[in-house]
Structure formats: C-alpha cells, structure tokens
Amino acid sequence: MAAGISTGAPAAGRWRRRLGAACDLLRVSGRDTGGMGARLVFSAVVFCATLPYSNDPAPFLWMAAMAALAVAEARASDGAADLFAWMQSAGYALAGFYLTFFQIGAAQTFGVTLYGVVMFEILVRDYARPRRLLTNLTPMLISMVVVQLGAGVRLVERDQPWRIATVLATTYLVFRVFRSLQIDLTRARRDLAEARGRAEADARRIREAHRIALMAEGMAGVGHWRVDLASGETTWSEGVFRIYGREPSAGVPNLGTQMAHFDVADRRRWRAGLKIAAKTGEPFEFEARLRRMDGAARHVVCHAAVELGADGEAATLFGALMDVTEARAREVALLDAKLRAEAAAEAKAEFLANMSHEIRTPLTAINGFSSLLSDLHDLPPDAGLYVRRVKTAGMTLLTVVNDILEFSKLESGHVALSPQPFAVAPFLDDVMALFAEQARAKSLALSLDLDPGVPAALEADANRLRQVIVNLVSNAIKFTETGEVRLSVRHADGVLRVSVRDTGCGVPEDKRDGLFQRFFQIDGSNSRRYGGTGLGLSICKGLVELMGGSITMESAPGGGSIFAFDIHAQEAAPAPTGVSAERAGPVARAQILVVDDVAVNRELVRAMLQAVGHEVSEAASASEALRLTACERFDLILMDLQMPEVDGFAAARAVRAQDSANRDTPIIALSADVLPEHVEASAQAGMNGHIGKPISPLELLGAIERWSGSRAPADGAVDRERKIPLS
C-alpha cells in the first residue's frame, strides 16, 4: 500500500499539471479574438447539425445571433463581456434543449454531446472564476433539468417510472464529473501558478547572482571562461574581455589566438599544466604576462580545470583569469619600501653605534679620571665638589647614550637574547654594588631580599636582566628622597620574579597608563625636577617581553612604588668561574696587559689598576701586544676592539693561536662597541668577557677578580638578607 501511495500521488500530481497545462492552452477569454473564432466555428458546427432537423429559419436566426454575441463579447468591456458570454451559454442551452427534447436518434445524441462539450468549454474557460462559472453554467443546467423532467414525464406516460432513478443518477453523475474536473483544474492551475512563481523566483535569484558575480568580477579584475575542446568554441565573460582589452562586439577569438597573447614560456607552462590536468583531473594554476590588444603588458593568474567526458577524456576546459598587475605593483612597492626602511634602519643603527662609540671614547676619560680624582683625599673642597659635578654629568650623559642606543635596537628588532647559566648571588651583589654610592649620597637604605628558594644558578640573559634591574633600581633611587629602596627576588616553577620597592613620591594615577610608553615623562614641564629621556621604562618593558615575561607597577601618590617583573628562567648548573685549574687560589697581585691605541685610555686603566696594587703593561697596537704575549706571562689581557691595522678580534685570535704561556690567559674586551653583536663577536674571537666604555671601576675590578683569580672565593653560605653599608 505504501508503495502504491508513494507512486500514485506523484502520478495524480502529474495528471493535474498536464491537465492544467492543457487548460491553459484551451482556455480562451471573452476578450480574446482566438476565443471568438473558436465559438464561431463551434456555432457553425451546431448550425450545420441542426439544419437537417428543422424546416424553419430558426437555425439561421440562431447562427446569426450567436455570431453577433461572439463578436460583441470580444469587443465589450469586462461587465458587458460577461453578459454576452452568458447569452451565448443560453443560446447553446436552447440548441441542446431543442435537439434532445424535440428530436430523436442521432439528433438527440448530438444534443447530449453538445451539452457535454459546451459545459466542458465553460469549465475550462472559467474554472478559476467560480461566480462566472456558475453564471455561465446555469442556462445549460436549467436546460438539462428541463430535458430530464420531460424525459421523466414520458417515462411515467409509458408506465416506466422506475427509470426516472436512472435519469436522475445520470444527471448527478454528470454534475460530480464536472465538479471533480473543476476541483482538479483549480488544483492544477494553483500548482502551475506555484511552480511558475518558484521558477520566476529562481530565475530572479539566478539573474541577481549573475549580476553580482559580474560586479564582483569587475571589482576584483577577474573573468571566467570556458572552452569546448571538441568544437573549439570558447565563451568569455565581460571580465575576460576587459583583461584582454578586447571589445565584446568583436567576438571571442579561437584558442590559438588567445594563447598568442602570452609569452612562449608561459604557453609551454600552459600546455604542460593542461596535460597533467587532463590525466589527473586536478585543477592547475599559473601566473603569466599577457600582452593586451593595445600592447600593454598585464600580469595575470590563470586558474583552470578540466571536465572529463563520458569516455574519460578531457571534454571541456574552464576556469578564471585574474588581473594581478596592480597587486604585483603594490607588492614590488611594498618590498621596495621595506628594503628602504631596512636600509634606513641599518643606517640609523650604524649611525647610533658610531655616535655611541665616539661619545663613549671621550666619556671614558671624563668619567674615569673624575672617578679617580674624587677618590683623592687631599683635594680642596671646591675642587672636590667640581669633580663630583663632572662625574655626575658624565654618568648622566652615559645614561642618555645607553637609553637611546638600547631603544633604537629594540625598535628595530635587533636585540637578540643570549641565555647562559649565571650565579645568582654574585650577579645581584654586583648590581647592588653599582648603587651603593648613590644610596649613600642620599642616605637611603638599599637592601636585597633574596628568597631561599632561588637556585644558586639560573639560565637567562644575565646582561639583559641586569639592564632591567639597574634601570628600575636607578629610578627608585632617583625618585626617593628618604626611606628605603628594596630589591626582592623570588623563583618558582621556572619563573623568576623580581620587584623593586621604594618609599618615594609615587606615580599620580593619571600618569600610570603612559608610564611604559616611550619618551613619557611624569613631569614634562620646563621646570621638571627629575631628568631623563623617558625611555628607561619603555626599554624595561621591551626587554622583559623579549625574555617572555611581563612588567607591572603599583603605586600610591606619596606612598612609594613597586615595580615588578617576571621572566622565564630555569634552574641551571653552577656557572663556570672562568679560572683554569692552574690558576686556582688567591693571587695578591695580578700582571695585566692593557692593549689600546688611545694613550689616554691606557693611562686611565693603568691608574685604576695600580691604585689597587696590580702591575700593568701597555701595548699601543695589536702587533706590540703579540710581541709582549710571546715573551711575557700575564694573568689577564684587556683588549680594545677598534684599533688601526689589526683590530682586537684578530689580535685575540692570534694570542689564542700562539704557542706561549698566554694561550689560555683570560682576555677581556674593553671597548666602546657595546652592541650585542660586538659582544658575540668578542666571544667568537676567543675572549672571555666584555666591558663597555666608559669604564666602570667596579665592573672592571670585578672582572679582574673573577678572571684573574686575584681574590679567593668567599667561604660559607651566601647572606640572602643584607643591606649595602652606607659608610
């Protein structure tokens, strides 16, 4: 049953659709000249069929009247046309009545046929208009009822009353048949209307999609094409015509002419891609230069695919053509701009590096000798004050130079990390020692809180870590007039957390958002109390993020500030001391060779080292240094990098290559070249460390103690909670 229902319903639907389509072909309107002609022909048939059964002029009058009504209906307005249609229906009813009631035999049969044909014609014509349908069928139904009544009377007269039921049943059957036809026709018309509506909606959507696609093609510089490989027939969209510079009215050229617009090499690539696609069925793509009709060259990207036929052979080639000339021009312009920007950045970096070197060289003498002078106790009070002023000014200038150079490296992305194991406690001791004098000058308590959970050694970029801590501690001391500056260090789960707390003036709430921005000043007025470039915290933020961490700040106006940051730093094996086994143990006095082409620098280093009891030899060039290392033994070599003829890198390599007692002697670079690449190059040349100019006496003496072994390592545990003495 289910199968019958599933197949029967579509069959009934198809029957209704076909019947509705037939009705649309047969249905004629009263205002239609085709309908008028059909009625005239039908009326003529009825007239001819009636003539043999009538000897009076009635058929002629009936024919004339029906013809006049048909013409009047075709020309009348809507209301009058309905009246004329009803009158024609009444005329046919009268003819049917005459043939079926007054005639017998063939005439009566023709009358019955007349009823059926006319009623079917009315039904087909007016089934969608129930009121008009009922109006036009009424004369026919009345005529049929009268005929049936007459037939009933005759049956009674013939003593056959039981046959009246047959007559009535026939009448009812005719009514049901025509009613079913009306319902089916109405459904068929509705189905056709819905199908036509859906088809029109689909057609509108397709047209709209096509227009949008063409608009998109125009905006994107794309066109689509199709080639029938059997016939060679080619179809182009408007976009392809536009790309080729060809008018659509000129038609689509054949495939050979199309390919002639490409270079020979591009045509070969096209054929190779076509062969592969024909075998594999996979689409292919290539970029080529196309010569337009006007001679202009365009860069195009062609996407193509092959459609295989029933025999498995390539039947159709289709795809899209995209004009990428402007895109390629933009790419070239961007690349050119990138190269120019990189060249400008390189020039800027080189300029800053050269300026840094040129400024650091005289600052070495200014800061170094002013530091030596400030340690003299027999200076007059005014002279001592002046020396301290010179020293402070030199250190301030050095800070500005360092900030500008570091910011430039961060901005250009030239900062590279060099994670190495380092001993935590000595590292922090060295950092805190840098600020002992500044804290002492302001009577500030400078303390270090090293948590017991911090490993003895960590792996991180110690130089960058020192730079961040130094910057934060320096700021804390600068903005704190009384109280304490405290450095706290914690470590957990591979994360090192460092915080610097001060009791200074704090940061106003409205200034906190821009605190880590470049060139930001809390007080940017001409009368600002504290100096600085406004780059320090920006540099700290950049370095911390480069090390995979983050930096935060908490502050209350007048209540001090806490700057904290965390970075990834895993526990490491204890860092090597850098002292060979044969040099283990304390050395009271070290023999040090200073190599520098600038006499003032050699004089400064000699004074610093002799002040603490070391013996110093000097070399003004690399060749002189090699001569001394070949015949004398030194505990440490301080090597300048930029020297005429042979630089410090080559000199270090030559010392390492000598068969002398100094082959393994620690070599420390002492240079105004302080970029990471310079430090890395020093290490690659065989040097053990790097000290930047201007020379910090503490850093220099610390390096000498570390590498020459002039001081024995301290015994016992590290003091993790200690204060830097102020006197």
C-alpha positions in Angstrom: 0.0 0.0 0.0 2.8 2.4 0.9 4.3 1.8 -2.5 1.0 2.5 -4.2 0.6 5.7 -2.3 4.1 6.9 -3.0 3.8 6.3 -6.7 0.1 7.2 -7.1 0.3 10.7 -5.5 3.0 11.9 -7.9 1.1 10.4 -10.8 -2.1 12.3 -9.8 0.0 15.4 -9.4 1.5 14.9 -12.9 -2.0 14.4 -14.3 -3.3 17.6 -12.7 -0.3 19.5 -14.0 -0.7 18.2 -17.5 -4.5 18.9 -17.4 -3.8 22.4 -16.1 -1.3 22.9 -19.0 -3.9 21.7 -21.5 -6.5 24.0 -20.0 -4.1 27.0 -20.3 -3.8 26.1 -24.0 -7.6 25.6 -24.5 -8.8 28.3 -22.2 -9.9 31.5 -24.1 -11.1 34.8 -22.8 -14.2 36.6 -23.9 -11.9 39.4 -24.8 -9.7 37.2 -26.9 -10.1 37.1 -30.7 -8.9 33.5 -30.7 -11.8 32.6 -28.4 -14.3 34.4 -30.6 -13.1 32.4 -33.6 -13.4 29.1 -31.7 -17.0 30.0 -30.7 -17.9 30.9 -34.3 -16.6 27.6 -35.5 -18.4 25.7 -32.8 -21.6 27.6 -33.5 -21.3 26.8 -37.2 -20.9 23.1 -36.4 -24.1 23.2 -34.2 -25.9 25.2 -37.0 -25.0 22.5 -39.6 -26.0 19.7 -37.3 -29.4 21.3 -36.6 -30.4 22.1 -40.3 -31.5 18.6 -41.2 -34.0 18.6 -38.3 -35.6 22.0 -38.9 -37.7 23.3 -41.8 -38.0 26.8 -40.5 -35.5 29.8 -40.4 -34.8 29.3 -36.7 -31.3 27.8 -37.2 -30.3 30.8 -39.4 -31.5 33.2 -36.8 -29.7 31.3 -34.0 -26.5 31.3 -36.0 -26.7 35.0 -36.7 -27.4 35.7 -33.0 -24.5 33.5 -31.8 -22.1 35.2 -34.2 -23.2 38.6 -33.1 -22.8 37.7 -29.4 -19.3 36.3 -30.0 -18.1 39.4 -31.7 -19.8 41.6 -29.1 -18.1 39.6 -26.3 -14.7 40.1 -27.8 -15.1 43.8 -28.1 -17.1 44.6 -25.0 -15.9 45.7 -21.5 -15.5 43.3 -18.7 -19.1 43.6 -17.4 -20.7 43.5 -20.8 -18.4 40.6 -21.9 -19.7 38.5 -19.0 -23.3 39.3 -20.1 -22.6 38.3 -23.7 -20.9 35.1 -22.6 -23.9 34.2 -20.5 -26.2 34.9 -23.5 -24.0 32.6 -25.7 -24.3 29.9 -23.0 -28.1 30.3 -23.0 -28.0 30.0 -26.9 -26.2 26.7 -26.6 -28.6 25.6 -23.9 -31.5 26.4 -26.2 -29.9 24.4 -29.1 -29.3 21.5 -26.8 -32.8 21.5 -25.5 -34.2 21.6 -29.0 -32.0 18.6 -30.1 -32.5 16.4 -27.0 -36.2 17.2 -26.3 -37.8 17.5 -29.7 -35.6 15.2 -31.7 -34.7 11.5 -31.6 -31.9 9.3 -32.7 -28.7 10.9 -34.0 -30.0 14.5 -33.3 -30.7 13.6 -29.7 -27.2 12.1 -29.4 -25.7 15.2 -30.8 -27.7 17.3 -28.3 -26.3 15.3 -25.4 -22.8 15.8 -26.9 -23.4 19.5 -27.2 -24.3 19.7 -23.5 -21.0 18.0 -22.6 -18.8 19.9 -25.0 -20.2 23.3 -24.1 -20.1 22.7 -20.3 -16.5 21.4 -20.6 -15.6 24.6 -22.6 -17.2 26.8 -19.9 -15.5 24.8 -17.2 -12.1 25.1 -18.9 -12.6 28.8 -19.5 -14.0 29.9 -16.2 -12.9 27.3 -13.6 -10.7 29.9 -11.9 -13.7 32.3 -11.6 -16.4 30.4 -9.6 -19.1 33.1 -9.9 -18.7 33.5 -13.7 -18.5 29.7 -14.0 -21.8 29.2 -12.1 -23.5 32.0 -14.1 -22.5 30.6 -17.5 -23.3 27.0 -16.5 -26.8 27.9 -15.2 -28.5 28.0 -18.6 -27.0 24.7 -19.5 -28.0 23.1 -16.2 -31.6 24.5 -16.4 -31.8 23.2 -19.9 -30.6 19.8 -18.8 -33.1 19.7 -15.8 -36.0 20.6 -18.1 -34.9 17.8 -20.5 -34.7 15.4 -17.6 -38.1 16.4 -16.3 -39.6 15.9 -19.8 -37.9 12.5 -20.0 -39.4 11.7 -16.6 -42.9 12.6 -17.7 -42.5 10.5 -20.8 -41.4 7.5 -18.7 -44.4 7.9 -16.5 -46.7 8.1 -19.6 -45.1 4.8 -20.8 -45.6 3.2 -17.4 -41.8 3.1 -16.7 -41.5 5.3 -13.7 -38.6 3.3 -12.2 -36.4 4.5 -15.0 -36.6 8.1 -13.5 -33.9 7.0 -11.0 -31.6 6.2 -13.9 -32.2 9.7 -15.3 -31.6 11.4 -12.0 -28.5 9.3 -11.4 -27.1 10.2 -14.8 -27.7 13.9 -14.0 -26.0 13.6 -10.6 -23.1 11.7 -12.2 -22.6 14.4 -14.8 -22.6 17.0 -12.0 -20.0 15.1 -10.0 -17.8 14.6 -13.0 -17.8 18.3 -13.9 -17.3 19.2 -10.2 -14.3 16.9 -9.9 -13.0 18.4 -13.1 -13.4 21.8 -11.7 -11.5 20.9 -8.5 -8.7 19.2 -10.4 -8.4 22.1 -12.8 -8.3 24.5 -9.9 -5.6 22.5 -8.2 -3.7 22.1 -11.5 -3.9 25.9 -12.0 -2.7 26.5 -8.5 0.2 24.0 -8.9 1.2 25.6 -12.1 1.0 29.1 -10.6 3.1 28.0 -7.7 5.6 26.2 -10.0 5.7 29.3 -12.2 6.2 31.5 -9.2 9.1 29.3 -7.9 10.6 29.2 -11.4 10.4 33.0 -11.7 11.9 33.4 -8.2 14.7 31.0 -9.1 15.2 32.9 -12.3 15.4 36.2 -10.5 17.8 34.8 -8.0 20.0 33.4 -10.8 19.9 36.7 -12.6 20.7 38.6 -9.4 23.6 36.2 -8.6 24.8 36.5 -12.2 24.8 40.3 -11.9 26.5 40.2 -8.5 29.1 37.8 -10.0 29.7 40.1 -12.9 30.0 43.1 -10.5 32.5 41.1 -8.3 34.4 40.2 -11.4 34.7 43.8 -12.4 35.8 44.9 -8.9 38.3 42.1 -8.5 39.6 42.2 -12.0 38.5 38.6 -12.6 36.8 37.0 -15.6 35.7 33.4 -16.3 35.9 31.4 -19.5 35.0 28.1 -20.9 36.4 26.1 -23.9 34.7 23.1 -25.6 37.8 21.1 -26.6 35.8 19.1 -29.2 34.4 22.1 -31.2 36.9 24.7 -30.0 34.0 27.0 -29.1 35.1 29.5 -26.4 33.0 31.5 -24.0 34.2 34.6 -22.3 32.7 36.7 -19.5 32.9 40.5 -19.6 35.9 40.4 -17.3 38.0 38.4 -19.7 37.2 40.8 -22.5 38.3 43.6 -20.2 41.5 41.9 -19.2 42.4 41.2 -22.9 41.4 44.8 -23.8 39.0 43.4 -26.5 35.5 44.7 -27.2 32.8 42.1 -26.7 31.3 43.1 -30.1 34.5 41.7 -31.7 33.6 38.3 -30.5 35.7 35.6 -28.8 38.9 34.6 -30.7 39.9 31.0 -31.1 42.1 29.3 -28.6 45.3 29.7 -30.6 44.7 33.5 -30.9 44.1 33.7 -27.2 47.3 31.9 -26.3 49.3 34.2 -28.7 48.8 36.9 -26.2 51.1 35.1 -23.8 54.9 34.7 -23.9 56.4 31.5 -25.4 57.5 30.2 -22.0 54.1 30.8 -20.5 52.4 29.0 -23.3 54.6 26.0 -22.6 53.7 26.1 -19.0 50.0 26.3 -20.0 50.3 23.2 -22.2 52.2 21.3 -19.5 49.6 22.1 -16.9 46.8 21.1 -19.3 48.3 17.7 -20.0 48.7 17.0 -16.3 45.1 18.2 -15.6 43.8 16.0 -18.4 45.4 12.9 -16.9 44.7 13.6 -13.2 41.6 15.7 -13.3 43.1 18.1 -10.8 42.9 21.9 -11.4 46.1 23.9 -12.1 47.2 27.5 -11.8 50.0 29.6 -13.2 51.0 33.2 -13.4 51.9 34.8 -16.7 52.4 38.0 -18.6 49.6 38.9 -21.0 50.0 41.3 -23.9 46.7 43.2 -24.4 45.2 44.2 -27.7 46.6 47.8 -27.1 50.1 46.4 -26.4 50.0 47.0 -22.7 51.5 44.2 -20.6 49.5 42.8 -17.7 50.3 40.2 -15.0 47.5 37.6 -14.8 46.9 34.5 -12.8 45.0 31.7 -14.6 43.1 29.1 -12.7 42.0 26.2 -14.9 40.3 22.9 -14.6 39.4 20.1 -17.0 36.0 18.5 -17.2 36.1 14.9 -18.4 33.6 13.5 -20.8 31.8 10.1 -20.6 34.8 8.4 -22.2 37.1 9.7 -19.6 38.8 12.1 -22.0 39.1 15.9 -21.5 35.9 17.4 -22.9 35.8 20.9 -21.5 38.3 23.4 -20.2 37.1 26.1 -17.8 38.5 28.5 -15.3 39.1 32.1 -14.3 41.5 34.8 -15.3 42.6 37.4 -12.7 44.4 40.6 -13.4 47.0 41.0 -10.7 49.1 43.8 -12.2 48.2 46.3 -9.6 48.6 43.8 -6.8 52.1 42.9 -8.1 53.0 46.5 -8.4 51.9 47.1 -4.8 54.0 44.1 -3.7 57.0 45.5 -5.5 56.4 48.9 -4.0 56.0 47.4 -0.5 59.1 45.4 -1.0 61.0 48.4 -2.1 59.6 50.4 0.8 60.6 47.6 3.1 64.1 47.5 1.7 64.4 51.3 2.0 63.1 51.2 5.6 65.5 48.4 6.5 68.4 50.3 4.8 67.3 53.4 6.8 67.1 51.4 10.0 70.5 49.9 9.3 71.9 53.4 8.6 70.3 54.7 11.7 71.7 51.8 13.8 75.1 52.2 12.3 75.0 56.0 12.9 73.9 55.4 16.5 76.6 52.8 17.0 79.2 55.1 15.6 78.0 58.1 17.6 77.8 55.9 20.7 81.4 54.8 20.1 82.6 58.4 19.5 80.8 59.7 22.6 81.9 56.8 24.8 85.5 57.2 24.0 85.9 60.7 25.5 83.4 59.8 28.2 85.9 57.0 29.2 88.4 59.6 30.1 85.9 62.1 31.6 84.2 59.6 33.9 87.4 57.6 34.6 89.6 60.4 35.7 86.8 62.2 37.5 86.3 59.0 39.5 90.0 58.8 40.3 90.0 62.4 41.3 87.0 62.0 43.6 89.0 59.3 45.5 91.8 61.7 46.3 91.5 63.0 49.9 93.8 66.0 49.6 91.7 67.9 47.1 90.5 71.4 48.1 86.7 71.3 49.0 85.8 73.3 45.9 87.8 71.1 43.6 86.2 68.0 45.1 82.8 69.5 44.5 83.6 70.3 40.9 85.0 66.8 40.3 81.8 65.3 41.7 79.8 67.5 39.4 81.8 66.5 36.4 81.4 62.8 37.4 77.7 63.1 37.8 77.3 64.9 34.5 79.4 62.3 32.8 77.3 59.4 34.2 74.1 61.3 33.2 75.3 61.6 29.7 76.3 57.9 29.6 72.7 57.0 30.7 71.2 59.1 27.9 73.5 57.5 25.3 72.7 54.0 26.6 69.0 54.6 26.6 68.9 56.0 23.1 71.1 53.2 21.8 69.1 50.5 23.5 65.7 52.0 22.4 66.9 52.1 18.8 67.9 48.4 19.0 64.5 47.4 20.5 62.6 49.5 17.9 64.4 47.9 15.0 64.2 44.4 16.4 68.0 44.0 16.6 68.1 42.8 20.2 69.0 39.2 20.5 68.9 37.2 23.7 71.9 35.1 24.8 70.7 32.9 27.7 73.6 31.5 29.7 73.9 30.0 33.2 74.9 32.5 35.8 75.4 32.6 39.5 72.5 34.5 41.1 74.1 35.8 44.3 77.2 37.3 42.8 75.2 38.7 40.0 72.9 40.5 42.4 75.8 41.6 44.6 77.4 43.3 41.5 74.2 45.0 40.6 73.6 46.4 44.1 77.2 47.5 44.4 76.7 49.8 41.5 74.2 51.9 43.5 75.9 51.9 46.9 77.5 55.3 46.4 74.2 56.9 45.1 72.2 55.5 48.0 74.9 56.6 50.4 74.8 60.1 49.0 71.0 60.4 49.7 71.2 58.5 53.0 68.9 55.8 51.6 68.7 52.2 52.9 69.5 50.0 49.9 68.7 46.3 50.7 68.4 43.0 48.9 65.9 40.3 49.8 66.9 37.0 48.1 64.4 34.3 48.8 66.0 31.0 50.0 64.1 29.2 47.2 66.0 30.9 44.5 68.5 28.4 42.9 72.2 29.1 43.1 72.4 29.4 39.3 69.8 30.2 36.6 69.8 30.2 32.9 68.8 33.5 31.3 70.3 36.5 29.5 72.2 38.0 32.5 73.2 41.1 30.7 69.5 42.0 29.8 68.3 41.0 33.2 71.0 43.3 34.8 69.9 46.1 32.4 66.3 45.9 33.6 67.2 45.7 37.3 69.7 48.5 37.1 67.1 50.7 35.4 64.4 50.0 38.0 66.8 50.5 40.9 68.2 53.6 39.4 64.7 55.1 39.0 63.8 54.1 42.6 66.8 55.9 44.0 66.2 58.9 41.7 62.6 59.4 42.9 63.2 58.6 46.5 64.4 61.3 48.9 64.1 59.4 52.2 63.5 55.9 53.3 64.4 52.7 51.6 64.9 51.0 48.2 64.5 47.3 48.4 65.2 44.6 45.7 63.3 41.4 46.2 63.9 38.2 44.2 61.8 35.0 44.1 61.7 31.9 42.0 59.0 29.3 41.5 58.1 26.9 38.7 60.7 28.1 36.3 59.7 31.8 36.7 62.0 34.4 38.2 60.1 37.3 39.8 61.9 40.5 40.7 60.4 43.5 42.4 61.8 46.9 43.3 60.1 48.7 46.1 60.8 52.3 47.1 59.3 54.9 49.6 59.5 57.7 47.1 56.9 60.2 45.7 54.8 57.6 43.9 53.1 57.9 40.5 50.0 60.0 40.0 47.0 58.0 38.9 46.5 60.0 35.7 50.1 59.2 34.7 50.1 55.4 35.1 48.7 54.4 31.8 51.5 56.0 29.8 54.3 55.1 32.2 55.8 52.4 29.9 55.4 54.4 26.7 58.5 55.8 25.0 59.5 59.4 25.8 57.0 59.5 28.6 57.7 61.9 31.4 55.7 62.2 34.6 56.6 65.8 34.7 57.2 67.1 31.2 57.3 70.8 32.0 60.3 73.0 31.7 60.6 73.2 35.4 60.6 69.4 36.0 62.6 68.3 38.9 63.9 64.9 37.6 65.8 64.5 34.4 65.9 61.6 32.0 65.0 60.7 28.4 61.7 59.0 29.2 63.0 55.8 27.6 64.0 53.8 30.6 60.7 52.1 31.5 59.9 51.6 27.8 63.2 49.8 27.4 62.5 47.7 30.5 59.1 46.7 29.1 60.6 45.7 25.8 63.4 43.7 27.3 61.1 41.9 29.8 58.6 41.0 27.0 61.6 39.8 24.8 62.5 37.5 27.6 58.9 36.1 27.7 57.7 38.0 30.7 55.7 41.0 31.8 56.2 44.0 33.9 53.7 45.7 36.3 53.6 48.7 38.6 51.7 49.5 41.8 51.9 53.0 43.3 50.2 55.4 45.6 51.0 59.2 45.5 53.3 59.9 48.4 53.4 56.2 49.3 56.1 54.9 47.1 56.0 52.4 44.2 56.6 48.8 43.4 57.8 47.8 40.0 57.8 44.0 39.5 58.5 41.8 36.5 58.7 38.1 35.9 60.7 36.2 33.2 61.2 32.5 32.4 64.5 31.3 34.0 65.1 27.6 34.6 67.5 26.3 37.2 70.9 25.6 35.8 74.2 24.0 36.9 76.5 26.4 38.7 78.1 28.8 36.2 81.8 28.2 35.5 84.2 30.6 37.2 86.3 31.1 34.1 89.6 30.4 36.0 91.7 27.5 34.9 92.8 24.8 37.3 96.3 26.1 37.3 95.2 29.5 38.4 93.1 28.3 41.3 93.8 30.0 44.6 94.2 33.7 45.6 96.7 36.0 43.8 97.8 39.0 45.7 98.9 41.0 42.6 97.9 40.4 39.0 100.0 41.1 36.0 97.7 42.7 33.4 98.3 43.7 29.8 96.3 46.7 28.5 96.0 46.9 24.7 94.5 50.2 23.4 95.6 52.5 20.6 94.4 55.6 22.6 97.1 56.6 25.2 94.5 58.4 27.4 92.6 55.1 27.8 95.7 53.2 28.7 96.7 55.8 31.2 93.3 55.7 32.8 93.2 51.9 33.1 96.8 51.9 34.5 95.8 54.4 37.1 92.7 52.4 38.1 94.6 49.1 38.4 97.7 50.4 40.0 95.5 52.1 42.7 94.5 48.6 43.9 98.0 47.1 43.5 98.1 45.4 40.1 101.0 45.5 37.7 100.2 46.9 34.3 101.9 46.6 30.9 100.8 48.6 27.9 100.6 47.9 24.2 99.5 50.6 21.7 98.8 48.1 18.9 98.0 44.5 18.2 101.4 43.8 16.9 103.0 45.2 20.1 100.6 43.1 22.2 101.5 39.9 20.3 105.2 40.7 20.9 104.6 41.0 24.6 102.4 37.9 24.9 105.1 35.9 23.2 107.7 36.6 25.8 105.9 37.5 29.0 103.3 35.8 31.1 100.1 37.8 32.1 97.3 36.9 34.4 94.8 39.0 32.3 94.6 40.8 29.0 92.4 43.9 28.5 91.9 44.2 24.7 90.4 47.2 22.8 88.4 46.2 19.7 88.8 49.1 17.3 92.5 49.6 16.5 94.3 50.5 13.3 95.8 47.8 11.1 94.8 44.8 13.2 91.7 45.0 15.3 91.1 43.4 18.7 89.2 40.4 17.3 92.2 39.4 15.1 94.6 40.1 18.0 92.6 37.8 20.3 92.6 35.0 17.8 96.4 35.4 17.3 97.0 35.2 21.0 95.0 32.0 21.2 97.0 30.6 18.3 100.3 31.4 19.9 102.4 28.7 21.4 103.1 30.7 24.5 102.2 30.8 28.2 99.4 33.3 27.4 97.5 30.9 25.1 94.9 30.3 27.8 95.1 33.7 29.5 91.7 35.3 30.0 91.1 38.1 27.5 88.5 40.8 28.4 87.3 43.1 25.6 87.5 46.7 26.7 85.7 48.7 24.0 83.2 51.5 23.2 81.4 49.0 20.9 78.7 47.7 23.2 76.1 46.2 20.8 75.2 42.6 21.3 76.8 41.6 18.0 80.0 43.1 19.3 79.8 41.1 22.5 79.0 38.0 20.5 81.9 38.6 18.1 84.2 39.0 21.1 83.2 35.6 22.4 83.7 34.0 19.0 87.2 35.5 18.8 88.1 33.7 22.0 87.6 36.5 24.5 86.2 35.6 27.9 84.2 38.7 28.7 83.3 42.2 27.5 83.4 45.6 29.4 81.9 48.6 27.7 83.3 52.1 27.8 83.1 54.4 29.7 84.8 52.0 32.1 83.1 51.4 35.5 85.8 50.9 38.1 83.6 48.4 40.0 82.9 46.4 36.8 86.5 46.5 35.8 87.8 45.4 39.2 85.1 42.7 39.5 86.0 41.3 36.1 89.7 41.2 37.1 88.9 39.5 40.3 86.7 37.0 38.6 89.0 36.1 35.7 92.5 36.6 37.1 91.8 34.9 40.5 93.2 37.9 42.4 90.8 37.2 45.2 89.9 33.8 46.7 86.2 32.9 46.6 84.4 33.5 49.8 83.7 30.5 52.0 80.3 29.7 53.6 76.7 30.3 52.6 75.5 33.4 50.8 73.8 36.0 53.0 70.4 36.3 51.4 69.1 39.2 53.5 71.6 42.0 53.6 72.0 45.8 53.3 74.5 47.8 51.4 76.5 49.7 54.0 76.3 53.5 53.7 79.7 54.3 55.2 
